[in-house]
Amino acid sequence: MAGTISTSNYTIGGAELYYSTTVANASLNTLASSDFRTAGNSFGNIVSIEMAPEVTYIEHWVSTNGKRVKDKIVGNTSQININFTVDEISLENLGRFFMGSVTGSVIDVLENTLDEGSAQLKFTTDIGRDLYYDIPKCVIRIDGALSTSGEDWWSAPMVLEVLEYSTSDGNVATWLNAPFGKITWKA
C-alpha cells in the first residue's frame, strides 16, 4: 500500500446544523461570515449525525463463449441523506418535528408541508480539521419517534434530504455548478 499514515487526518468532534427556509440562501457560501450560522437557523445540540450517500447501480452483462461477464456498471439513482438527532427540544425544533406553524408559544401541528430550504453542516473538531458542507437545496423531516423519558434526555430523530439545485430554483452560478452542495475542508 502506497502512502504514509498521517495522524493529522484523525478526527474527533461533533456537528452543528443550520437551516434556512430560503433555497440557495445568499449568505450560505461564506465560511468567514456568520450570517448563515445564526441562533435562529441553528438546531442546537446535535446528539448524533450520520451522512449516507445512497447510490443504486445498474450492471450490464454480456454472454461470450458460454459465460456471462460484467462489462459495465453505472450509478442510476443517487441521493444524500443526513440523519441526525437533536436533544434541544425548543419551540422551533418541536415545530419542525411536528411540521407545525409556530405562533407565540403555540404549535399548530401538521399545518406545514415540507419546506425546501438550504443548510450548512459545520463539523467542529477537537482533533483534526473542521469541514463545512454547504447545501443549496434540501428538506428536513422527522425520522422516527420523539423519545421522552424521565431517566434520559428527550431526543428527536430527523433527516435532512439533499435535493438537486437547478435553474428552476434560481440562477446562482455557484450552485448550478455544484447542485448537491460543496464540502470545504478547513486547514
VENKA-V215746 format. One record per residue. BURIAL is # if it has 9 or more other C-alpha atoms within 8 Angstrom, else .. Layout:
burial:BURIAL
burial:BURIAL
This chain:
burial:.
burial:.
burial:.
burial:.
burial:.
burial:.
burial:.
burial:.
burial:.
burial:.
burial:#
burial:.
burial:#
burial:#
burial:#
burial:#
burial:#
burial:#
burial:#
burial:#
burial:.
burial:.
burial:#
burial:#
burial:#
burial:.
burial:.
burial:#
burial:.
burial:.
burial:.
burial:.
burial:.
burial:.
burial:.
burial:#
burial:#
burial:#
burial:.
burial:.
burial:#
burial:#
burial:#
burial:#
burial:.
burial:#
burial:.
burial:.
burial:#
burial:.
burial:.
burial:.
burial:.
burial:#
burial:#
burial:.
burial:#
burial:.
burial:#
burial:.
burial:#
burial:.
burial:.
burial:.
burial:.
burial:.
burial:.
burial:.
burial:.
burial:#
burial:.
burial:.
burial:#
burial:.
burial:#
burial:.
burial:.
burial:#
burial:#
burial:#
burial:#
burial:#
burial:#
burial:#
burial:#
burial:#
burial:#
burial:#
burial:#
burial:.
burial:#
burial:.
burial:#
burial:#
burial:#
burial:#
burial:#
burial:#
burial:#
burial:#
burial:#
burial:#
burial:.
burial:.
burial:.
burial:.
burial:#
burial:#
burial:#
burial:#
burial:.
burial:.
burial:.
burial:.
burial:.
burial:#
burial:#
burial:#
burial:#
burial:#
burial:#
burial:#
burial:#
burial:#
burial:#
burial:.
burial:.
burial:#
burial:#
burial:#
burial:#
burial:#
burial:#
burial:#
burial:#
burial:#
burial:#
burial:#
burial:#
burial:#
burial:#
burial:#
burial:.
burial:.
burial:.
burial:.
burial:.
burial:.
burial:.
burial:.
burial:.
burial:.
burial:.
burial:#
burial:#
burial:#
burial:#
burial:#
burial:#
burial:#
burial:#
burial:#
burial:#
burial:.
burial:#
burial:#
burial:.
burial:.
burial:.
burial:.
burial:.
burial:.
burial:.
burial:.
burial:#
burial:#
burial:.
burial:.
burial:#
burial:#
burial:#
burial:#
burial:.
burial:.
burial:.
burial:.
burial:.
